[in-house]
Amino acid sequence: MGHLEENLDRVRQRIREAALRAGRRPESIRLLAVTKTVPVERIQQVVDAGVDLLGENRVQELLEKYPQVHGPVRWHMIGTLQTNKVKYIYDKVELIHSLDRLSLAQAIDHQASRFGRPIDCLVEVNVAGEETKHGVDRRDAISFIRDVMTLEGIHIRGLMTMAPYAEKPEEARPVFRDLYQLAREVEDLRLPRVDMEHLSMGMSNDFEVAVEEGATIVRIGSGLFGGRS
């Protein structure tokens, strides 16, 4: 067994244990491998080991890697997305995690009309209010979702957040708990084209806490591939 496979087994086991601690089914959590700056050869290794969900931060990298990675994989766009780049990826990704402004929603809606069906998105919420992070302010999230739901080309499938980096993963718990609570508030509104199916939260340093607080997608980069070069 190679180094990547060992990392993958370790991450899967930690997801499983965190899920069981929270009384959840481990299979309800999806492992997304973050491929930013990772060479295609190493991405292919984790795909061959059974990872079927890949996430890219940059449109250019996604376009380069998309035709080169083989297997039953689905790509997600997890990084900040410029409105003029939507046209390059709308037919290549299963889910956009970073819907954070109305101009982007309108650009996605425009491409959806060309695609002939709604495009699935997560609303990115800046729960912690960090100035350096993207995302809709927690206080404005429901208002933003109400605005987006008027666009027939977007299906909101849930929420995404990034917790502030902390040495102790436990410090991220209030952020994840708050996103879960927001999802329940949105769910209770029963808005058209809005489902709270997914909570994309938790990365290599804090994903176990995120799973305990309801994450359905955890985004793992260095935990699989090691530190970026």
CYANA upper distance limits for C-alpha pairs under 8 A (distance plus 0.5 A):
  1 MET  CA      5 GLU  CA      6.64
  1 MET  CA      6 GLU  CA      7.15
  2 GLY  CA      6 GLU  CA      6.77
  3 HIS  CA      7 ASN  CA      6.77
  4 LEU  CA      8 LEU  CA      6.65
  4 LEU  CA     45 GLN  CA      7.96
  4 LEU  CA     46 VAL  CA      7.34
  4 LEU  CA    224 LEU  CA      6.70
  4 LEU  CA    225 PHE  CA      7.01
  5 GLU  CA      9 ASP  CA      6.66
  5 GLU  CA     46 VAL  CA      7.48
  5 GLU  CA     49 ALA  CA      7.12
  6 GLU  CA     10 ARG  CA      6.66
  7 ASN  CA     11 VAL  CA      6.67
  7 ASN  CA    223 GLY  CA      7.25
  7 ASN  CA    224 LEU  CA      5.77
  7 ASN  CA    225 PHE  CA      8.31
  8 LEU  CA     12 ARG  CA      6.62
  8 LEU  CA     46 VAL  CA      8.16
  8 LEU  CA    224 LEU  CA      6.38
  9 ASP  CA     13 GLN  CA      6.63
 10 ARG  CA     14 ARG  CA      6.75
 11 VAL  CA     15 ILE  CA      6.69
 11 VAL  CA    223 GLY  CA      7.65
 11 VAL  CA    224 LEU  CA      8.06
 12 ARG  CA     16 ARG  CA      6.65
 12 ARG  CA     31 LEU  CA      8.40
 13 GLN  CA     17 GLU  CA      6.67
 14 ARG  CA     18 ALA  CA      6.58
 14 ARG  CA    208 GLU  CA      7.32
 15 ILE  CA     19 ALA  CA      6.58
 15 ILE  CA     26 PRO  CA      7.32
 15 ILE  CA     29 ILE  CA      8.24
 15 ILE  CA    207 PHE  CA      8.22
 15 ILE  CA    208 GLU  CA      6.71
 15 ILE  CA    211 VAL  CA      7.50
 16 ARG  CA     20 LEU  CA      6.72
 16 ARG  CA     26 PRO  CA      5.41
 17 GLU  CA     21 ARG  CA      6.68
 17 GLU  CA     26 PRO  CA      8.43
 18 ALA  CA     22 ALA  CA      6.92
 18 ALA  CA    208 GLU  CA      5.99
 18 ALA  CA    209 VAL  CA      7.95
 18 ALA  CA    211 VAL  CA      6.64
 18 ALA  CA    212 GLU  CA      6.33
 19 ALA  CA     23 GLY  CA      6.72
 19 ALA  CA     24 ARG  CA      5.38
 19 ALA  CA     25 ARG  CA      6.70
 19 ALA  CA     26 PRO  CA      5.78
 19 ALA  CA    211 VAL  CA      6.54
 19 ALA  CA    212 GLU  CA      6.58
 20 LEU  CA     24 ARG  CA      6.02
 20 LEU  CA     25 ARG  CA      7.26
 20 LEU  CA     26 PRO  CA      7.36
 21 ARG  CA    212 GLU  CA      7.61
 22 ALA  CA    211 VAL  CA      8.37
 22 ALA  CA    212 GLU  CA      5.66
 22 ALA  CA    213 GLU  CA      8.26
 24 ARG  CA     28 SER  CA      8.07
 25 ARG  CA     29 ILE  CA      8.30
 28 SER  CA    216 THR  CA      6.84
 29 ILE  CA    211 VAL  CA      8.05
 29 ILE  CA    215 ALA  CA      7.37
 29 ILE  CA    216 THR  CA      4.91
 29 ILE  CA    217 ILE  CA      6.16
 29 ILE  CA    218 VAL  CA      7.89
 30 ARG  CA     53 LEU  CA      8.38
 30 ARG  CA    216 THR  CA      6.43
 30 ARG  CA    217 ILE  CA      5.21
 30 ARG  CA    218 VAL  CA      6.97
 31 LEU  CA     51 VAL  CA      7.99
 31 LEU  CA     53 LEU  CA      7.32
 31 LEU  CA    217 ILE  CA      6.49
 31 LEU  CA    218 VAL  CA      5.94
 31 LEU  CA    219 ARG  CA      7.07
 31 LEU  CA    220 ILE  CA      7.67
 32 LEU  CA     51 VAL  CA      8.22
 32 LEU  CA     52 ASP  CA      8.37
 32 LEU  CA     53 LEU  CA      5.45
 32 LEU  CA     54 LEU  CA      5.89
 32 LEU  CA     55 GLY  CA      6.75
 32 LEU  CA    217 ILE  CA      7.12
 32 LEU  CA    218 VAL  CA      6.45
 32 LEU  CA    219 ARG  CA      5.41
 32 LEU  CA    220 ILE  CA      6.60
 33 ALA  CA     51 VAL  CA      7.88
 33 ALA  CA     53 LEU  CA      6.82
 33 ALA  CA     54 LEU  CA      5.38
 33 ALA  CA     55 GLY  CA      6.47
 33 ALA  CA    219 ARG  CA      6.58
 33 ALA  CA    220 ILE  CA      5.65
 33 ALA  CA    221 GLY  CA      6.30
 33 ALA  CA    224 LEU  CA      7.90
 34 VAL  CA     54 LEU  CA      6.55
 34 VAL  CA     55 GLY  CA      5.28
 34 VAL  CA     56 GLU  CA      6.61
 34 VAL  CA     57 ASN  CA      8.45
 34 VAL  CA    219 ARG  CA      6.57
 34 VAL  CA    220 ILE  CA      6.04
 34 VAL  CA    221 GLY  CA      4.98
 35 THR  CA     43 ILE  CA      7.39
 35 THR  CA     54 LEU  CA      7.18
 35 THR  CA     55 GLY  CA      6.51
 35 THR  CA     56 GLU  CA      6.12
 35 THR  CA     57 ASN  CA      8.39
 35 THR  CA    221 GLY  CA      7.08
 36 LYS  CA     55 GLY  CA      8.36
 36 LYS  CA     56 GLU  CA      6.20
 36 LYS  CA     57 ASN  CA      6.51
 36 LYS  CA     58 ARG  CA      7.86
 36 LYS  CA     61 GLU  CA      7.98
 36 LYS  CA    221 GLY  CA      8.29
 37 THR  CA     61 GLU  CA      8.35
 37 THR  CA    228 ARG  CA      7.39
 37 THR  CA    229 SER  CA      8.19
 38 VAL  CA     42 ARG  CA      7.20
 38 VAL  CA     43 ILE  CA      7.23
 38 VAL  CA    225 PHE  CA      8.08
 38 VAL  CA    228 ARG  CA      8.11
 39 PRO  CA     43 ILE  CA      6.98
 40 VAL  CA     44 GLN  CA      6.54
 40 VAL  CA     65 LYS  CA      6.94
 40 VAL  CA     68 GLN  CA      7.47
 40 VAL  CA     69 VAL  CA      7.12
 41 GLU  CA     45 GLN  CA      6.93
 42 ARG  CA     46 VAL  CA      7.25
 42 ARG  CA    225 PHE  CA      8.27
 43 ILE  CA     47 VAL  CA      6.85
 43 ILE  CA     69 VAL  CA      7.79
 44 GLN  CA     48 ASP  CA      6.50
 44 GLN  CA     69 VAL  CA      6.39
 44 GLN  CA     70 HIS  CA      7.55
 45 GLN  CA     49 ALA  CA      6.75
 46 VAL  CA     50 GLY  CA      6.95
 46 VAL  CA     51 VAL  CA      6.16
 47 VAL  CA     51 VAL  CA      5.10
 47 VAL  CA     52 ASP  CA      6.55
 47 VAL  CA     70 HIS  CA      8.46
 47 VAL  CA     71 GLY  CA      7.44
 47 VAL  CA     73 VAL  CA      7.86
 48 ASP  CA     71 GLY  CA      8.07
 51 VAL  CA     73 VAL  CA      8.11
 52 ASP  CA     71 GLY  CA      8.43
 52 ASP  CA     72 PRO  CA      6.64
 52 ASP  CA     73 VAL  CA      4.86
 52 ASP  CA     74 ARG  CA      6.68
 53 LEU  CA     73 VAL  CA      6.18
 53 LEU  CA     74 ARG  CA      5.60
 53 LEU  CA     75 TRP  CA      6.54
 53 LEU  CA     76 HIS  CA      7.92
 54 LEU  CA     73 VAL  CA      7.54
 54 LEU  CA     74 ARG  CA      6.71
 54 LEU  CA     75 TRP  CA      5.37
 54 LEU  CA     76 HIS  CA      6.62
 55 GLY  CA     75 TRP  CA      6.17
 55 GLY  CA     76 HIS  CA      5.12
 55 GLY  CA     77 MET  CA      6.22
 55 GLY  CA     78 ILE  CA      6.37
 55 GLY  CA    219 ARG  CA      8.18
 56 GLU  CA     61 GLU  CA      7.63
 56 GLU  CA     62 LEU  CA      6.39
 56 GLU  CA     75 TRP  CA      7.96
 56 GLU  CA     76 HIS  CA      6.96
 56 GLU  CA     77 MET  CA      5.80
 56 GLU  CA     78 ILE  CA      6.26
 56 GLU  CA     79 GLY  CA      7.16
 57 ASN  CA     61 GLU  CA      8.36
 57 ASN  CA     62 LEU  CA      8.40
 57 ASN  CA     77 MET  CA      6.72
 57 ASN  CA     78 ILE  CA      5.72
 57 ASN  CA     79 GLY  CA      4.29
 57 ASN  CA     80 THR  CA      7.42
 58 ARG  CA     62 LEU  CA      6.84
 58 ARG  CA     77 MET  CA      8.26
 58 ARG  CA     79 GLY  CA      6.65
 58 ARG  CA     80 THR  CA      8.18
 58 ARG  CA     81 LEU  CA      8.35
 59 VAL  CA     63 LEU  CA      6.70
 59 VAL  CA     77 MET  CA      8.32
 59 VAL  CA     81 LEU  CA      8.18
 59 VAL  CA     85 LYS  CA      7.54
 59 VAL  CA     88 TYR  CA      8.20
 59 VAL  CA     89 ILE  CA      7.66
 60 GLN  CA     64 GLU  CA      6.79
 61 GLU  CA     65 LYS  CA      6.58
 62 LEU  CA     66 TYR  CA      6.11
 63 LEU  CA     67 PRO  CA      8.04
 63 LEU  CA     88 TYR  CA      8.33
 63 LEU  CA     89 ILE  CA      8.08
 64 GLU  CA     68 GLN  CA      7.92
 65 LYS  CA     69 VAL  CA      6.73
 66 TYR  CA     92 LYS  CA      8.39
 74 ARG  CA     93 VAL  CA      7.34
 74 ARG  CA     94 GLU  CA      6.75
 75 TRP  CA     92 LYS  CA      7.49
 75 TRP  CA     93 VAL  CA      5.37
 75 TRP  CA     94 GLU  CA      6.41
 75 TRP  CA     95 LEU  CA      7.93
 76 HIS  CA     93 VAL  CA      5.63
 76 HIS  CA     94 GLU  CA      6.19
 76 HIS  CA     95 LEU  CA      5.48
 76 HIS  CA     96 ILE  CA      6.37
 76 HIS  CA     97 HIS  CA      7.71
 77 MET  CA     93 VAL  CA      7.02
 77 MET  CA     95 LEU  CA      6.98
 77 MET  CA     96 ILE  CA      5.30
 77 MET  CA     97 HIS  CA      6.53
 77 MET  CA     98 SER  CA      7.89
 78 ILE  CA     96 ILE  CA      6.76
 78 ILE  CA     97 HIS  CA      5.38
 78 ILE  CA     98 SER  CA      6.35
 79 GLY  CA     97 HIS  CA      7.90
 79 GLY  CA     98 SER  CA      6.68
 80 THR  CA     98 SER  CA      6.36
 80 THR  CA    134 HIS  CA      7.99
 81 LEU  CA     85 LYS  CA      7.34
 81 LEU  CA     86 VAL  CA      7.69
 81 LEU  CA     98 SER  CA      7.29
 81 LEU  CA     99 LEU  CA      8.37
 81 LEU  CA    104 LEU  CA      8.20
 82 GLN  CA     86 VAL  CA      7.42
 82 GLN  CA    104 LEU  CA      7.64
 83 THR  CA    103 SER  CA      7.54
 83 THR  CA    104 LEU  CA      5.67
 83 THR  CA    107 ALA  CA      6.22
 83 THR  CA    108 ILE  CA      8.28
 84 ASN  CA    107 ALA  CA      8.19
 85 LYS  CA     89 ILE  CA      7.71
 86 VAL  CA     90 TYR  CA      6.31
 86 VAL  CA    107 ALA  CA      7.32
 86 VAL  CA    108 ILE  CA      6.83
 86 VAL  CA    111 GLN  CA      7.87
 87 LYS  CA    111 GLN  CA      6.77
 89 ILE  CA     93 VAL  CA      6.78
 90 TYR  CA    108 ILE  CA      8.06
 90 TYR  CA    111 GLN  CA      7.41
 90 TYR  CA    112 ALA  CA      8.18
 90 TYR  CA    115 PHE  CA      8.50
 90 TYR  CA    119 ILE  CA      7.92
 91 ASP  CA    115 PHE  CA      7.70
 94 GLU  CA    120 ASP  CA      7.44
 95 LEU  CA    119 ILE  CA      7.95
 95 LEU  CA    120 ASP  CA      5.69
 95 LEU  CA    121 CYS  CA      5.93
 95 LEU  CA    122 LEU  CA      7.89
 96 ILE  CA    120 ASP  CA      7.02
 96 ILE  CA    121 CYS  CA      5.10
 96 ILE  CA    122 LEU  CA      6.61
 97 HIS  CA    121 CYS  CA      6.31
 97 HIS  CA    122 LEU  CA      5.09
 97 HIS  CA    123 VAL  CA      7.10
 97 HIS  CA    124 GLU  CA      7.02
 97 HIS  CA    159 LEU  CA      8.13
 97 HIS  CA    160 MET  CA      6.74
 97 HIS  CA    200 SER  CA      8.10
 98 SER  CA    121 CYS  CA      7.99
 98 SER  CA    122 LEU  CA      6.83
 98 SER  CA    123 VAL  CA      6.65
 98 SER  CA    124 GLU  CA      5.56
 98 SER  CA    135 GLY  CA      7.92
 98 SER  CA    160 MET  CA      7.80
 99 LEU  CA    104 LEU  CA      7.24
 99 LEU  CA    105 ALA  CA      7.21
 99 LEU  CA    121 CYS  CA      7.02
 99 LEU  CA    122 LEU  CA      6.55
 99 LEU  CA    123 VAL  CA      5.27
 99 LEU  CA    124 GLU  CA      6.08
 99 LEU  CA    135 GLY  CA      8.17
100 ASP  CA    104 LEU  CA      7.77
100 ASP  CA    105 ALA  CA      8.49
100 ASP  CA    123 VAL  CA      6.48
100 ASP  CA    124 GLU  CA      5.87
100 ASP  CA    125 VAL  CA      7.76
100 ASP  CA    134 HIS  CA      7.74
100 ASP  CA    135 GLY  CA      5.43
100 ASP  CA    136 VAL  CA      5.85
101 ARG  CA    105 ALA  CA      6.99
101 ARG  CA    135 GLY  CA      8.37
101 ARG  CA    136 VAL  CA      7.62
101 ARG  CA    144 PHE  CA      8.43
102 LEU  CA    106 GLN  CA      6.66
102 LEU  CA    144 PHE  CA      8.21
102 LEU  CA    147 ASP  CA      8.28
102 LEU  CA    148 VAL  CA      7.53
103 SER  CA    107 ALA  CA      6.81
104 LEU  CA    108 ILE  CA      6.69
105 ALA  CA    109 ASP  CA      6.55
105 ALA  CA    148 VAL  CA      7.12
105 ALA  CA    151 LEU  CA      8.38
105 ALA  CA    154 ILE  CA      7.99
106 GLN  CA    110 HIS  CA      6.67
106 GLN  CA    151 LEU  CA      7.97
107 ALA  CA    111 GLN  CA      6.98
108 ILE  CA    112 ALA  CA      6.61
108 ILE  CA    119 ILE  CA      7.78
108 ILE  CA    153 GLY  CA      7.66
108 ILE  CA    154 ILE  CA      7.64
109 ASP  CA    113 SER  CA      7.00
109 ASP  CA    118 PRO  CA      8.08
109 ASP  CA    119 ILE  CA      8.16
109 ASP  CA    151 LEU  CA      6.86
109 ASP  CA    152 GLU  CA      7.52
109 ASP  CA    153 GLY  CA      4.87
109 ASP  CA    154 ILE  CA      6.44
110 HIS  CA    114 ARG  CA      7.53
110 HIS  CA    153 GLY  CA      7.77
111 GLN  CA    115 PHE  CA      6.75
111 GLN  CA    153 GLY  CA      8.45
112 ALA  CA    116 GLY  CA      6.48
112 ALA  CA    117 ARG  CA      6.27
112 ALA  CA    118 PRO  CA      6.00
112 ALA  CA    119 ILE  CA      6.50
112 ALA  CA    153 GLY  CA      5.52
112 ALA  CA    154 ILE  CA      7.89
113 SER  CA    117 ARG  CA      7.30
113 SER  CA    118 PRO  CA      8.29
113 SER  CA    153 GLY  CA      6.93
117 ARG  CA    153 GLY  CA      7.08
118 PRO  CA    152 GLU  CA      7.25
118 PRO  CA    153 GLY  CA      4.66
118 PRO  CA    154 ILE  CA      5.37
118 PRO  CA    155 HIS  CA      6.34
119 ILE  CA    153 GLY  CA      6.62
119 ILE  CA    154 ILE  CA      5.51
119 ILE  CA    155 HIS  CA      6.43
120 ASP  CA    154 ILE  CA      6.58
120 ASP  CA    155 HIS  CA      5.35
120 ASP  CA    156 ILE  CA      6.43
120 ASP  CA    157 ARG  CA      6.70
121 CYS  CA    154 ILE  CA      7.37
121 CYS  CA    155 HIS  CA      6.70
121 CYS  CA    156 ILE  CA      5.52
121 CYS  CA    157 ARG  CA      6.31
121 CYS  CA    158 GLY  CA      7.87
122 LEU  CA    156 ILE  CA      6.18
122 LEU  CA    157 ARG  CA      6.06
122 LEU  CA    158 GLY  CA      5.40
122 LEU  CA    159 LEU  CA      5.29
122 LEU  CA    160 MET  CA      6.54
122 LEU  CA    198 HIS  CA      8.28
123 VAL  CA    135 GLY  CA      8.26
123 VAL  CA    136 VAL  CA      8.20
123 VAL  CA    145 ILE  CA      8.22
123 VAL  CA    156 ILE  CA      7.59
123 VAL  CA    158 GLY  CA      7.03
123 VAL  CA    159 LEU  CA      5.28
123 VAL  CA    160 MET  CA      6.50
124 GLU  CA    134 HIS  CA      8.07
124 GLU  CA    135 GLY  CA      5.24
124 GLU  CA    136 VAL  CA      6.67
124 GLU  CA    159 LEU  CA      6.34
124 GLU  CA    160 MET  CA      5.10
124 GLU  CA    161 THR  CA      6.13
125 VAL  CA    134 HIS  CA      8.30
125 VAL  CA    135 GLY  CA      5.01
125 VAL  CA    136 VAL  CA      5.14
125 VAL  CA    137 ASP  CA      6.54
125 VAL  CA    138 ARG  CA      6.46
125 VAL  CA    141 ALA  CA      7.37
125 VAL  CA    159 LEU  CA      7.42
125 VAL  CA    160 MET  CA      6.59
125 VAL  CA    161 THR  CA      5.80
125 VAL  CA    179 LEU  CA      8.38
126 ASN  CA    130 GLU  CA      7.35
126 ASN  CA    133 LYS  CA      7.24
126 ASN  CA    134 HIS  CA      6.92
126 ASN  CA    135 GLY  CA      5.07
126 ASN  CA    136 VAL  CA      6.03
126 ASN  CA    137 ASP  CA      5.77
126 ASN  CA    138 ARG  CA      6.56
126 ASN  CA    161 THR  CA      6.65
126 ASN  CA    162 MET  CA      7.70
127 VAL  CA    137 ASP  CA      7.09
127 VAL  CA    138 ARG  CA      5.64
127 VAL  CA    161 THR  CA      7.32
127 VAL  CA    162 MET  CA      8.47
127 VAL  CA    163 ALA  CA      8.17
127 VAL  CA    175 VAL  CA      6.58
127 VAL  CA    178 ASP  CA      7.76
127 VAL  CA    179 LEU  CA      7.43
128 ALA  CA    163 ALA  CA      7.33
128 ALA  CA    164 PRO  CA      7.67
128 ALA  CA    175 VAL  CA      6.90
129 GLY  CA    133 LYS  CA      8.29
129 GLY  CA    137 ASP  CA      7.05
129 GLY  CA    138 ARG  CA      8.07
130 GLU  CA    164 PRO  CA      8.17
133 LYS  CA    162 MET  CA      8.47
135 GLY  CA    161 THR  CA      8.12
136 VAL  CA    140 ASP  CA      7.04
136 VAL  CA    141 ALA  CA      6.39
136 VAL  CA    144 PHE  CA      8.23
137 ASP  CA    141 ALA  CA      6.65
140 ASP  CA    144 PHE  CA      6.60
141 ALA  CA    145 ILE  CA      6.64
142 ILE  CA    146 ARG  CA      6.69
142 ILE  CA    186 VAL  CA      7.29
143 SER  CA    147 ASP  CA      6.92
144 PHE  CA    148 VAL  CA      6.78
145 ILE  CA    149 MET  CA      6.56
146 ARG  CA    150 THR  CA      7.58
146 ARG  CA    191 LEU  CA      8.26
147 ASP  CA    151 LEU  CA      8.34
148 VAL  CA    154 ILE  CA      7.95
149 MET  CA    154 ILE  CA      7.73
149 MET  CA    155 HIS  CA      8.16
149 MET  CA    156 ILE  CA      8.24
149 MET  CA    191 LEU  CA      7.94
149 MET  CA    192 PRO  CA      7.06
149 MET  CA    193 ARG  CA      6.67
149 MET  CA    194 VAL  CA      7.41
152 GLU  CA    193 ARG  CA      8.27
154 ILE  CA    193 ARG  CA      7.78
155 HIS  CA    193 ARG  CA      5.44
155 HIS  CA    194 VAL  CA      6.53
155 HIS  CA    195 ASP  CA      8.29
156 ILE  CA    193 ARG  CA      6.70
156 ILE  CA    194 VAL  CA      5.19
156 ILE  CA    195 ASP  CA      6.48
156 ILE  CA    196 MET  CA      8.16
157 ARG  CA    194 VAL  CA      6.72
157 ARG  CA    195 ASP  CA      5.35
157 ARG  CA    196 MET  CA      5.98
157 ARG  CA    197 GLU  CA      6.00
157 ARG  CA    198 HIS  CA      6.55
158 GLY  CA    183 ALA  CA      7.67
158 GLY  CA    194 VAL  CA      8.12
158 GLY  CA    195 ASP  CA      6.50
158 GLY  CA    196 MET  CA      4.70
158 GLY  CA    197 GLU  CA      5.98
158 GLY  CA    198 HIS  CA      5.10
158 GLY  CA    199 LEU  CA      6.28
158 GLY  CA    200 SER  CA      8.39
159 LEU  CA    179 LEU  CA      7.97
159 LEU  CA    183 ALA  CA      7.57
159 LEU  CA    196 MET  CA      7.70
159 LEU  CA    198 HIS  CA      6.93
159 LEU  CA    199 LEU  CA      5.63
159 LEU  CA    200 SER  CA      6.79
160 MET  CA    179 LEU  CA      8.47
160 MET  CA    199 LEU  CA      6.27
160 MET  CA    200 SER  CA      5.03
160 MET  CA    201 MET  CA      6.34
161 THR  CA    176 PHE  CA      8.39
161 THR  CA    179 LEU  CA      7.95
161 THR  CA    200 SER  CA      7.15
161 THR  CA    201 MET  CA      6.01
162 MET  CA    201 MET  CA      6.83
162 MET  CA    202 GLY  CA      7.59
163 ALA  CA    172 ALA  CA      6.29
163 ALA  CA    175 VAL  CA      6.66
163 ALA  CA    176 PHE  CA      7.96
163 ALA  CA    201 MET  CA      8.38
163 ALA  CA    202 GLY  CA      8.02
164 PRO  CA    172 ALA  CA      7.47
165 TYR  CA    172 ALA  CA      8.40
166 ALA  CA    171 GLU  CA      7.06
166 ALA  CA    172 ALA  CA      7.81
168 LYS  CA    172 ALA  CA      8.50
169 PRO  CA    173 ARG  CA      7.99
169 PRO  CA    205 ASN  CA      6.95
169 PRO  CA    206 ASP  CA      5.28
169 PRO  CA    209 VAL  CA      7.29
170 GLU  CA    206 ASP  CA      8.12
170 GLU  CA    209 VAL  CA      7.10
172 ALA  CA    176 PHE  CA      7.07
172 ALA  CA    206 ASP  CA      7.58
172 ALA  CA    209 VAL  CA      7.90
173 ARG  CA    177 ARG  CA      6.50
173 ARG  CA    209 VAL  CA      6.66
173 ARG  CA    210 ALA  CA      7.51
173 ARG  CA    213 GLU  CA      7.76
174 PRO  CA    178 ASP  CA      6.48
175 VAL  CA    179 LEU  CA      6.86
176 PHE  CA    180 TYR  CA      6.79
176 PHE  CA    201 MET  CA      7.47
176 PHE  CA    209 VAL  CA      8.48
176 PHE  CA    210 ALA  CA      6.43
176 PHE  CA    213 GLU  CA      6.54
176 PHE  CA    214 GLY  CA      8.29
176 PHE  CA    215 ALA  CA      8.45
177 ARG  CA    181 GLN  CA      6.75
177 ARG  CA    213 GLU  CA      6.11
177 ARG  CA    214 GLY  CA      8.31
178 ASP  CA    182 LEU  CA      6.65
179 LEU  CA    183 ALA  CA      6.71
179 LEU  CA    199 LEU  CA      8.35
180 TYR  CA    184 ARG  CA      6.97
180 TYR  CA    199 LEU  CA      7.86
180 TYR  CA    213 GLU  CA      7.58
180 TYR  CA    214 GLY  CA      6.98
181 GLN  CA    185 GLU  CA      6.86
182 LEU  CA    186 VAL  CA      6.74
183 ALA  CA    187 GLU  CA      6.52
183 ALA  CA    196 MET  CA      6.47
184 ARG  CA    188 ASP  CA      6.71
184 ARG  CA    196 MET  CA      8.18
185 GLU  CA    189 LEU  CA      7.33
186 VAL  CA    190 ARG  CA      7.72
186 VAL  CA    191 LEU  CA      8.30
186 VAL  CA    196 MET  CA      7.95
187 GLU  CA    191 LEU  CA      8.16
187 GLU  CA    194 VAL  CA      8.45
187 GLU  CA    195 ASP  CA      7.26
187 GLU  CA    196 MET  CA      6.59
190 ARG  CA    194 VAL  CA      7.89
191 LEU  CA    195 ASP  CA      8.47
198 HIS  CA    215 ALA  CA      7.88
198 HIS  CA    216 THR  CA      5.98
198 HIS  CA    217 ILE  CA      7.36
199 LEU  CA    214 GLY  CA      7.61
199 LEU  CA    215 ALA  CA      5.46
199 LEU  CA    216 THR  CA      5.72
199 LEU  CA    217 ILE  CA      6.69
200 SER  CA    215 ALA  CA      6.46
200 SER  CA    216 THR  CA      6.68
200 SER  CA    217 ILE  CA      5.11
200 SER  CA    218 VAL  CA      6.49
200 SER  CA    219 ARG  CA      7.95
201 MET  CA    207 PHE  CA      7.83
201 MET  CA    210 ALA  CA      6.55
201 MET  CA    215 ALA  CA      6.20
201 MET  CA    216 THR  CA      8.31
201 MET  CA    217 ILE  CA      6.96
201 MET  CA    218 VAL  CA      6.14
201 MET  CA    219 ARG  CA      7.59
202 GLY  CA    206 ASP  CA      5.94
202 GLY  CA    207 PHE  CA      4.50
202 GLY  CA    208 GLU  CA      7.89
202 GLY  CA    209 VAL  CA      7.93
202 GLY  CA    210 ALA  CA      5.49
202 GLY  CA    211 VAL  CA      7.97
202 GLY  CA    215 ALA  CA      7.74
202 GLY  CA    217 ILE  CA      8.35
202 GLY  CA    218 VAL  CA      5.61
202 GLY  CA    219 ARG  CA      6.71
203 MET  CA    207 PHE  CA      5.46
203 MET  CA    218 VAL  CA      6.48
203 MET  CA    219 ARG  CA      5.39
203 MET  CA    220 ILE  CA      5.69
203 MET  CA    221 GLY  CA      7.96
204 SER  CA    219 ARG  CA      7.62
204 SER  CA    220 ILE  CA      5.49
204 SER  CA    221 GLY  CA      6.91
204 SER  CA    222 SER  CA      6.77
204 SER  CA    223 GLY  CA      5.59
205 ASN  CA    223 GLY  CA      8.40
206 ASP  CA    210 ALA  CA      7.01
207 PHE  CA    211 VAL  CA      6.62
207 PHE  CA    218 VAL  CA      6.66
207 PHE  CA    219 ARG  CA      8.33
208 GLU  CA    212 GLU  CA      6.82
209 VAL  CA    213 GLU  CA      6.82
210 ALA  CA    214 GLY  CA      6.84
210 ALA  CA    215 ALA  CA      5.85
210 ALA  CA    218 VAL  CA      8.21
211 VAL  CA    215 ALA  CA      5.20
211 VAL  CA    216 THR  CA      7.69
211 VAL  CA    218 VAL  CA      8.23
220 ILE  CA    224 LEU  CA      7.01
221 GLY  CA    225 PHE  CA      6.48
221 GLY  CA    226 GLY  CA      7.80
222 SER  CA    226 GLY  CA      4.69
222 SER  CA    227 GLY  CA      5.56
222 SER  CA    228 ARG  CA      7.50
